[in-house]
Amino acid sequence: MPAEISATTPTDVIDPCAPPGSAGRALRVDIDLGDRSYPILIGAGLLDAAGTWNHLPRAARALIVTNSTVGPMYAQRLLAALAPHYGSVGLHQLPDGEAHKDWSNLQTIFDALLEQGADRKTTLFALGGGVVGDMTGFAAACYMRGVPFVQVPTTLLAQVDSSVGGKTGINHPLGKNMVGAFYQPLQVVCDLDTLRTLPERELSAGLAEVIKYGPIADLQFLAWIEQSMAALRQRDPAALAYAVRRSCEIKASVVGQDERESGLRAILNFGHTFGHAIEAGMGYGNWLHGEAVGCGMVMAAELSMRLGLVDVTYVQRLRRVVQAAGLPVQAPVLQAGGNVARYLELMRVDKKAEAGQIRFVVVDASGHARMQSAPDDMVADVIDACCRG
């Protein structure tokens, strides 16, 4: 691997308004990007804790962007927490689901900002999962050429992956996340209490992104995930806290070394080349992102084996842990009579492709990952094998 991924030591952050051992106590993991550095706060009860929001810059206005599922559960609580810090706090609700991550729904965020007279100091708050975070961040990057925003992820997938690192964007019918920008938030607030209301399927989808960090960076973490899977699926608070913390530590280290994915950061896309093809080929929203990534990791491990980087035991191990998380391990057929051709077509428009050549994140047995291309006939064999189950 071209660079080391460090195991940072989180800082313990205490809300002065919270008694010892109570909600409002958080761990802080920092992303080091010079003058654009920011903290990730991880803990229970952070949504309502005064100390969560005290250090954000003050402005006349703020806008909470959420969706039709998360909004009714948490928007009023966030609005009440932010009210002392802003002259007015607006609320904009998007429809829920990956199928709505598009230009027309992005436009409604701009409409809300303009209707409320938002200026360059107006702060956006992304309250929801990965779709809300990506769209709000992209809107913040574009409105008046850049306004501040804060990530408040309420799904496991968003807490361990999409809210961290500044990737924002929307989908195009021909490719996932093909339109977007790198734009860093002021802060990420992972309130672990929000995971209590997460549907089982969404929890499993988030576990895919947790699992990802083991093969690419930390095999000890992968072993911990295997041992802790039952506790994670039962939403044990201590297990979830460690899973979010360690995932954020690894991602923070990678992003700090390669913010714009010119090299090392690409390893965070393990399983995503196959996974994005599944999402686009099935139609956005039919498989959740994490479901597609989980299956995509099995396919990427299979490719790694065919490239001589891992053995069949490794592939079987990864298949077992993905399946234990409640995720699919058999790839869907995207097109009868032309399944391989359809997969290859979709993967050639992946962001990691170069000059039409598909590039994959592959792993070795030592817990390292790298980008590599592979012959089409080898990739075809992987697709055929994984679609048969």
N, C-alpha and C positions, 0 to 999 in steps of 0.2 A: 504494500500500500504506500502511496506517495507521501503520506504524512501521518503522524501519530494522532490518535483520538484520545484526548486526555479524560481522566475521571475527575472532574472538578468537585470541590467540596462546597455544597450549598451553604449559604449564610442563613442563620436562623433569624427571622424577622418577627418582632413582637409588636402587635397593635397595642399601644399604650392604654386603649380603652377596654382591652380584653384581659380578664383575670387569667392567671397561669393555668394552662391545661384546657382552656376554653376555645371555642371557635374564634377565629381571627388571628390565630397563630399560624405563621406560614414559613415555608422554606423559600429561599430566593436563589435562583440560578441566573447568572448574568450572561448575556451574549455580548462579547467584546467586539465592537465595530467602531472604535474610536469615538467620534462625537455623535455617532448614531447608536451607541450602546444602549441597552435597555434591560430591565429585569423581567424574569418570569417568576411570578408568585404562585406558590402551590400550597394549598391548605383547605381546611373546612371553614365555612362561614365567612369567606372573604367578600362575598357580594355585599353583605350588609355592614362590614367592618369599616369604620371611619378611616382607619389608617391605610386602607387599600388605595384610597383616592387622594390622600392629602398632598402628595408630591407632584401631582399633575399640574401643568400650567393652567392658570385661570383664563376663562374666556366668557364673552357675553352669552354665547350659545353652545349647545351640544345637541347631537342627534344620535339617538339609539336606533340602530338598524337590527331588526330581529326577523323571525318568521312566524307563521301562523300557528306553529306547534309550541315553540319556546316562549313566544311573547306572552301568552296568557299565564304562563307559570312564573316567569321571572322578570318581565319588563318593568312592572310597577315597583318591584323591590329595587332594581337598579336605578330607576328614575328617582326614587326617594333618597337613595344614597348619594346621587349626584346633585340633587337640587341645591344643597348648601354651597356648591362650588361654581354654579353657572347661573346666569341671569334667567335663562329659559332652557328647558330640556325637551326637545321634540322626540317623537316616536314614529318610526316608519316600519311597517310590517311587509315582508316579502312572502310570497307563497313558498311552501316547504317542498324541498326536493331538488335533486340534481338536474331534473328536466327543466327547471326554471333558472338555471345559471346561465343567462343569456343577455343579449344586448337590450331587449325590451324591458326586462326587469331591472337591469342596471340603470336604465334611463329613469326609472321611477325614483331612484335614490337622488339623482341630480335634480329631478323635479321637486322633491321634498326640500332639498337644500336651498334651492332658489326661492321657493315659496316662503320659506322661513327667513329669508334674508341672510343666509349664512355668509360669513366672511372668511378671510384666510386664517383666522384664529379659532374658528369653529372646530370642535373636536367631535369626531365620529366614534361611536362605541359599537363594536360588532358583537352582538349577543346571540350566540347560537353555535351551530356546527361549522364544518368546513366550507359549505356553500356560502353561508352568511359572512364568514370571515374573509373568504377570497373576494367576494363581491364588494363588501364594505371597504376593504383595503384598496381595491382597484379604483373605487369611486373616490377615496381619499387621495390617491395618487394623481387622479385626473382633475378633480375639482379645483379651479383656480390654480392649476399646476402643482397642487400639493397642499393638503391640510392635515393636521395631526389626527391620528386615530389610535384606538386602544382595542386590543383583542380580549374578549371575555368568552372563551370557548366553553360550551356546555356539553360537548360530547367527548368521549375518550379519544376518538380519532383526532379531533381538533386540538385537544390538550397536549397530546404527545407528538403531533406532527404539523398539521396545516396552519395552526396559529403562530408557529414559531419559525422565524427565518425570513419573513418578508416577501414570500411569493404570493402574488395576488392575481386575479384574473377571472375570465369566464370561458365557457366552452364554445366551440364552433361545431356545427353539424359534422364536419369532417375530422375533428380531433379535439381531445380533451385539453382544456387549459391552454389553448393555442393563442389566445389574446390576453395579454396581461402585462404586469410590470413588477419589478423588484421594488418594494416600498416597505420600509420597516415601521412597526408600531412604536408607540411611546412605552408601552408596557403590555405584558400578557398576564391575565389574572385567571388562574385555574382553580376555581372553587370546586373542590371534590364533592361537595354536597349535591351539586347538580347532576352527578352521575347516578344518584339514587332514582331519578325519574326516567333514566335512559331505557328505551325498549331493549329487550334481550338481543334482538338482531343487530341493533346499533352498537351495543356493547361488544359483541363478537367482531363486528367490523372494525372497531377501534383496536381490538387486540391484534389484528393483523399488522398494524403499524407498530405496535409494541414488539411483536415477534421479530419484525424486520431488523431491529437494532442488534439482535444477537448474532445472526450470521455475518453481518457486515462489519461488526466492531467489537463484540464482547461475548465470547462463547460462555463465559461464566453467567452472564445475564440470561442467555438462552437456557442454560441449565436451571437457573432460578425460575424462569417462566414455566418450564416443564413441571417443576415440582410444585409451583404455586397456581397452576391453571384452575384448579377447583376453587381456590380462594378468590381468584380474580373474577371468575364467573359468578361467584356468590356475592361479589361486591364487598369483600372484606376491606375495611377502610385502610388498614396498614398495608395490605398488598397493593391496592390501587395507588396509594400515595407513593410507594417505592417504584412502581411501574412508571408512573408519570414522571417522577423525579429523575430516574435513571435515563429514560428516553429523552427528556429535555437536556440532561447533561451531555449526552452523546450528540444530539443535534446542535446544541449550542457550540460545542467544540468544532464540529464540522463547518457550521455556518461562519464562525469566527475566522476560520482559515480560508474559506472560499465562498464569499457571500453570493456571487452571481453565477455559480455553477460552471466555472471554467475548467474545473478538474475534480477535486476531491468530493465536492458536494453531490456530484452525480451518483455516488454510491447510495445515497438516500432513496434512489429510485429502484432499489432492488425489487423485482417483481412487477414494476409499474409498466414496463414496455408491453409485456403480455397483458397485464391488467387493464391498461387503457384501451387496448384493442378489444378486449371483452366488453368493456363499458360502452364503447362507441358502436360495436357490432351488435350488441343486444338492444341498444337504445338506452340513453342515459336514464338511470333510475330503476331499471329492471333488476340489475345487480347493484348493490351498494358498492361504493368505492373500495371499502375494506374487504368485501367479499371477493371482488375482482383481484385485488392485490394479494390476498391470501392464496388464491389459486395461481396467480401469476408467479408467486415465490416458488411454488412447487415446480412450475414449468421452468423457471430460471435455474433451480437446483438441478433439474433434469438436464438442462443444457450444460451446466457446469460439469456434470458427470461426463457427458459426451465429449467435452473438451479436455477431459483428463484431470480436472481440478479437485474433484471429490469422488467418493466411491458410492456404490448403491446404498450402503448403510446410512450415509449422510442424507441422501435423498429420502429414504424411508423415515428417518428421524424427523426431518422437517415436515414431511407429509403428516406424520402422526401429531405433531404439535399444532399444526394448522387445523387439522380435523378436530383435535381436542378443544380448540377455541370455538367450535361450532361453525366453522367456515367450509365452503366447498373446496374439494381437492380435485374434482373432475372438471375439466374445461368444457364449456358449452360448444356445440357446433354452431357456427355463425352463418354458414351458408351451405345448404345441401348440394352436393355435387361439386363444390368449389371451396370447401372450408379452408384449406391451407392457403389458397390464393387470396381469400378474403382477409385472413389474419395478416399475411405479408403486406397486403395493400394498406391496411390500417396502421401497421407498425412502421411503414415507410414515411408516414407523416408525423410520427412521434418526434418530439422536440430534440431528442438525443440523436436522431438519424443525421447522417452527414452525406451529402451528395447522393441521396437515395439509398445509402447503405445503412441497414439497421444495426444499432449498437445496443448491447445488453449489459446490464450489471450482472456480473457473475461472481461467484464466491469460491474460496478455497477452504480446505479443512482447518486452517489455522485461525479463522475468524477475520479474514481480510476480504475485501471486495475490490473490483476494478471494472472499468468499461472495456468491452471487447466485442468485435463483430464475429459472426459465425457464418459458414456457408449456408445458403438457402436450403439445400437438401438436408442438412443437419437440423435446422430450425423446423423444417417440415416434419421430420421424424419425431421431434419433440411434440409438435402440435398433434400429430396423429396419435402418439402414445398417450398423451394427457387427455385427449378427447375420448379415448376408449376407456379411460379410468384405470 
